[in-house]
Amino acid sequence: MPLFVSADDGASSAISEANDALRRAFEAVLEAERVGANVSGLIVKLNEVGGLLAEAEIAYKNGNFSEAVSKAKECSGLADGVMDEALTLKGKALAMGQNIFWQNLSITLVESAVFLIFLFFVWDWFKRFYSKKLMKMKPEVAVDAED
């Protein structure tokens, strides 16, 4: 029994692969945004990729299978590029977040140490001041004290 593969099947699978690539790219951009990366440029590229996918689907419905395959492959390539950029931005955002955390922790520790040293000096000054004031006081002698 001979097996026949039509151009229709190739175009359909190419569109399906492009759709999956677009979904993966969208999820990667969403993850990058969740960690604080600036993804505004990637959103524009995702819109372009979505437009190419729509053009591929329109060509497929019109029976122009070669154009559908061409647009779907272009869509897949651009979606993979967007996904790679999103992963790179996510890594940079995570690294920057860690750097900010450690910087804030260091600053907090230094500020705490300076405050404690300042507090020690204020306490020492107050102790000396109070001791001098206490030493200058004259004791009172009670003349009419009953035993």
C-alpha positions as CSV (number, residue, x, y, z in Angstrom):
1,M,0.0,0.0,0.0
2,P,1.7,3.2,-1.1
3,L,1.9,6.1,1.3
4,F,1.0,9.6,-0.1
5,V,2.0,12.8,1.7
6,S,0.3,15.9,0.5
7,A,1.6,19.4,0.7
8,D,-1.5,20.0,2.9
9,D,0.0,17.8,5.7
10,G,3.4,19.6,5.5
11,A,1.8,23.0,5.7
12,S,-0.4,21.9,8.6
13,S,2.4,20.5,10.6
14,A,4.6,23.7,9.9
15,I,1.7,25.9,11.2
16,S,1.3,23.7,14.2
17,E,5.0,23.9,15.0
18,A,4.9,27.7,14.5
19,N,2.0,27.9,16.9
20,D,3.9,25.9,19.5
21,A,6.9,28.1,19.1
22,L,4.8,31.2,19.6
23,R,3.3,29.7,22.7
24,R,6.7,28.9,24.1
25,A,8.0,32.3,23.3
26,F,5.0,33.9,25.0
27,E,5.5,31.9,28.1
28,A,9.2,32.8,28.2
29,V,8.3,36.5,27.9
30,L,5.7,36.2,30.6
31,E,8.3,34.5,32.9
32,A,10.8,37.3,32.1
33,E,8.2,39.9,33.0
34,R,7.4,38.2,36.3
35,V,11.0,38.5,37.5
36,G,11.1,42.2,36.6
37,A,12.7,42.3,33.1
38,N,11.7,45.0,30.7
39,V,9.9,43.1,27.9
40,S,8.3,45.9,26.0
41,G,10.5,45.3,23.0
42,L,9.7,41.6,23.1
43,I,6.0,42.3,23.1
44,V,6.3,44.1,19.8
45,K,8.2,41.2,18.4
46,L,5.6,38.7,19.6
47,N,2.9,40.8,17.8
48,E,5.0,40.5,14.6
49,V,5.3,36.8,15.1
50,G,1.6,36.5,15.7
51,G,1.0,38.4,12.5
52,L,3.2,36.0,10.5
53,L,1.3,33.0,12.0
54,A,-2.0,34.6,11.0
55,E,-0.6,35.1,7.4
56,A,0.5,31.5,7.3
57,E,-3.0,30.3,8.4
58,I,-4.7,32.5,5.8
59,A,-2.4,31.2,3.1
60,Y,-3.2,27.6,4.2
61,K,-6.9,28.3,4.1
62,N,-6.5,29.8,0.6
63,G,-4.7,26.7,-0.6
64,N,-1.3,28.3,-1.0
65,F,0.6,25.7,0.9
66,S,4.1,26.7,-0.1
67,E,3.5,30.3,1.2
68,A,1.9,28.8,4.3
69,V,5.0,26.7,5.0
70,S,7.3,29.6,4.3
71,K,5.5,32.0,6.7
72,A,5.2,29.3,9.3
73,K,8.9,28.6,9.2
74,E,9.7,32.3,9.4
75,C,7.3,32.5,12.3
76,S,9.0,29.6,14.1
77,G,12.5,31.2,13.6
78,L,11.4,34.6,15.0
79,A,9.5,33.0,17.9
80,D,12.7,31.0,18.8
81,G,14.6,34.3,18.7
82,V,12.1,36.0,21.0
83,M,12.3,33.1,23.4
84,D,16.1,33.2,23.5
85,E,16.0,37.0,24.2
86,A,13.4,36.5,26.9
87,L,15.5,33.9,28.6
88,T,18.5,36.2,28.4
89,L,16.5,39.1,29.9
90,K,15.2,36.8,32.6
91,G,18.7,35.8,33.6
92,K,19.9,39.4,33.7
93,A,16.9,40.5,35.7
94,L,17.5,37.7,38.2
95,A,21.2,38.6,38.5
96,M,20.4,42.2,39.0
97,G,17.8,41.4,41.6
98,Q,20.4,39.4,43.5
99,N,22.9,42.2,43.3
100,I,20.4,44.7,44.6
101,F,19.5,42.3,47.5
102,W,23.2,41.9,48.6
103,Q,23.8,45.6,48.2
104,N,20.8,46.5,50.4
105,L,21.9,43.9,52.9
106,S,25.4,45.3,53.1
107,I,24.1,48.9,53.4
108,T,21.7,47.8,56.2
109,L,24.5,46.1,58.1
110,V,26.8,49.1,57.8
111,E,24.1,51.4,58.9
112,S,23.2,49.2,61.9
113,A,26.9,49.1,63.0
114,V,27.2,52.9,62.7
115,F,24.0,53.3,64.7
116,L,25.2,51.0,67.4
117,I,28.5,52.7,67.7
118,F,26.8,56.1,67.9
119,L,24.4,54.7,70.5
120,F,27.4,53.5,72.6
121,F,29.1,56.9,72.5
122,V,25.8,58.6,73.5
123,W,25.4,56.2,76.4
124,D,29.0,56.7,77.5
125,W,28.6,60.5,77.4
126,F,25.4,60.3,79.3
127,K,27.0,58.0,81.9
128,R,29.9,60.4,82.4
129,F,27.6,63.5,82.6
130,Y,25.3,61.8,85.1
131,S,28.2,60.6,87.2
132,K,29.7,64.1,87.4
133,K,26.4,65.6,88.3
134,L,25.9,62.9,91.0
135,M,29.4,63.6,92.4
136,K,28.7,67.4,92.6
137,M,25.6,66.8,94.8
138,K,26.1,67.5,98.5
139,P,24.6,65.1,100.9
140,E,22.1,66.5,103.3
141,V,22.5,65.7,107.0
142,A,19.3,65.3,108.9
143,V,19.5,67.0,112.3
144,D,16.3,65.8,113.8
145,A,16.6,62.2,112.9
146,E,15.1,59.7,115.3
147,D,16.8,56.5,115.9
